[in-house]
Amino acid sequence: MTPNQTDRIATQVINFLVLIVVLILFFLLGDIILSGFPHISWHFLTSPSSSFSAGGGIRDQLFNSLYLLVLTLIISFPLALGSAIYLSEYAGNNWRTGLIRTAIEVLSSLPSVVVGLFGYLLFVIEFHMGFSILSGAIALTFFNLPLLVRSIEGSLHAVPDSQREAGISLGLSNWRTIRGIILPAALPGILTGIILSAGRVFGEAAALIYTAGQSAPILNYSNWNPTDSSSFLNPMRPAETLAVHIWKVNTEGVTPDAVSISAGASAVLIIVILLFNFGARAIGNHMYKKMTGGK
């Protein structure tokens, strides 16, 4: 067998394997969306859930998921960005760096239910924060940090050293080189890490059962006072997210239309994740072109 024939066979095998992965993805997404889309309506999206009677919606659960995602990213992204910059640009090859990387690997291997129980014991019980959005956001920060740190660090490493050398040759300090040259060039990779972590946070259920809770109190969307218990912006209130609601409906639901609610909520969950991915990529590409002067 000639090298060209071997290369063609290897290329065809790789393309076939990629095709299988793509088909599996489209099959899963298509099955969930096609099964649930007929149950999605404006009433379904804007009505509160119902525990016993049919016709309930997912308004509060959908907002809770989005609110929790925003809070988690606000907490975790600065920590992950700072850690990634340190590991990529400042840390030496010594025991301290090895210890940090080992801690990140150990944290990434923890099951989400263990993170949830840790958050329950520490934040809900010990710190008396109760079941709340903030407890869930902090717990998901532990769950989210390893993925964010590794993806951001990888995107920083991918920037050619010639760009660092160019900044130093212009007399820029190390920090100004990182801020003005390295970070803009690494923006697409950073954005990919944010998208991956956001999808993971939005679909998480196990950790939130023990931290954010399983109840969805009645919210007043005209109350903008975050210290009021009825305000939709109050971070200290319990909040059942969309993923937790899907799990609860499938395991404990007694409503006559539990199957329809579960299918519709699952489709909404997938659609929101897809919209977030496409929207974040569009915004990131626009920012990248603006920051790097590309067209």
C-alpha positions, 0 to 999 in steps of 0.5 A, spaced: 500 500 500 502 506 497 503 512 502 498 516 498 493 510 499 494 510 506 493 517 507 486 517 503 484 511 507 486 515 514 482 521 511 476 517 510 476 514 516 477 520 520 471 524 516 467 518 517 468 518 525 467 526 525 460 524 521 458 519 526 459 525 532 455 530 528 449 525 526 449 523 534 449 531 535 443 532 530 439 526 532 439 528 540 438 535 538 433 534 533 429 529 537 429 533 543 427 540 539 422 536 535 418 532 541 418 539 545 417 544 540 409 543 539 408 544 546 412 551 547 407 557 546 407 564 549 403 562 555 408 556 556 413 561 556 410 567 560 406 563 565 408 560 572 409 553 574 403 549 577 404 543 582 397 540 581 393 542 575 394 542 568 397 548 564 403 551 568 408 554 564 416 555 566 416 563 566 420 563 573 424 557 572 427 560 565 428 567 569 432 563 574 436 559 570 438 566 566 439 569 573 443 564 576 448 563 569 449 571 570 451 571 577 455 565 576 459 568 570 460 574 574 463 570 580 467 565 576 470 569 570 474 574 573 477 568 578 478 564 572 481 569 568 486 571 573 488 564 574 489 563 567 493 569 566 498 567 572 499 560 570 500 562 562 504 568 563 507 569 570 508 562 573 514 558 573 516 551 572 516 549 580 512 546 585 507 551 587 505 551 579 504 544 580 500 544 586 495 549 583 495 545 577 493 539 581 488 542 585 485 544 578 485 537 576 482 535 582 476 540 582 474 538 575 474 531 577 469 532 583 462 529 581 456 535 581 452 532 586 459 532 591 459 540 589 452 541 591 453 537 598 459 541 599 455 548 598 449 545 602 453 544 608 458 550 607 453 556 604 446 553 606 447 551 613 454 553 616 454 560 613 446 561 614 445 563 607 439 558 606 437 555 599 438 561 594 441 563 588 447 566 591 448 559 594 447 556 587 452 561 584 458 560 588 457 552 588 457 552 581 463 557 581 467 551 584 464 546 579 465 551 573 472 554 575 477 548 572 473 548 565 474 556 564 481 556 567 484 551 562 480 553 556 482 561 557 490 558 559 490 554 553 487 560 548 493 564 552 498 559 550 496 559 543 498 566 542 504 566 538 510 568 542 512 573 537 506 578 539 509 578 546 516 579 543 513 585 539 510 588 545 516 588 549 520 591 544 516 597 543 517 598 551 511 595 554 511 592 560 509 585 561 502 587 564 500 592 558 503 587 553 498 582 556 492 587 556 493 590 550 496 585 545 495 578 548 488 578 551 485 581 544 488 576 540 486 570 545 479 573 545 476 567 541 478 562 545 476 565 551 469 566 548 469 559 547 471 557 554 465 562 556 460 558 552 462 551 554 462 553 561 455 557 560 452 551 557 454 546 563 451 551 568 445 552 564 444 545 564 446 543 571 441 540 576 444 536 581 448 541 585 443 546 585 438 541 588 442 542 594 444 549 594 438 553 590 433 549 592 427 546 588 421 551 590 419 557 585 416 562 590 411 567 586 415 573 584 414 580 582 417 582 576 415 589 577 419 590 584 426 592 582 428 592 589 433 586 590 433 586 598 425 585 597 423 577 598 418 578 592 423 581 588 425 577 582 432 580 583 433 578 590 439 573 590 437 570 597 431 567 595 430 560 593 430 558 585 428 552 582 432 552 575 429 550 568 434 543 569 431 542 576 424 543 574 425 538 568 428 533 573 422 534 578 417 534 573 419 527 571 420 524 578 415 527 582 410 531 577 403 529 578 400 534 573 396 531 568 400 534 563 407 532 566 410 529 560 408 535 555 411 540 560 418 536 561 418 535 553 417 543 552 422 545 558 427 540 555 426 544 548 426 551 551 433 549 555 436 546 548 434 552 544 436 557 549 443 554 550 444 554 542 441 562 542 446 563 547 452 560 543 450 563 537 449 570 540 456 570 544 460 568 538 457 573 534 458 578 539 465 575 540 467 576 533 465 583 533 469 585 539 475 581 536 475 585 529 474 591 533 480 590 538 485 587 533 483 592 527 480 586 523 475 586 517 
